[in-house]
Amino acid sequence: MVFSMCFPKAAGGNSLARETSEERKKNAEIDRLIRRDKKADSKRVKILLLGAGESGKSTILKQMRIIYSEGFHLDERKEIRQVIFSNMIVAFKIIAEEMRDLGERYNNPESEEYENVIAAAEDISPEDTFPQDCLEPMKKLWNDPVVQKTIKRGNEYALHDNIQ
């Protein structure tokens, strides 16, 4: 069985052929963009990171970004600075609490005052720099041998392993 169709001749003579030519150009451009995107996508690696909380998923993502990308933008670095400072404050509070639970005391008598300075520290905004009033107390507490001893036992309580 053979089908045949009749197309009416468009007004203006050859406008149907011209539209077809424009459509072909558009189609070719779309095909070219699809091929370009497909080529770019073939170089992209997609990774699904699974794991429990605090298992390092975000850390791996950040490391990949540092190694294979342009790193972090200024705004992101400011936000990360805020998180790092907060983590340091929390870590020192956890260490002090664990020392009390273990019945340990600081070697340096001034360390309890340093602990109070850190405990009273307020969160910083992304625009803030490291609070200088916390710098010296953190250094002094970090150098206390009992603090170091408590940190070494960090796997026995909820202390991040990247505190060092």
PyMOL commands that set and color helices and strands:
alter all, ss='L'
color gray80, all
select helices_A, chain A and resi 15-42+57-68+74-102+111-119+132-142+145-152+154-156
alter helices_A, ss='H'
color red, helices_A
deselect
rebuild
show_as cartoon
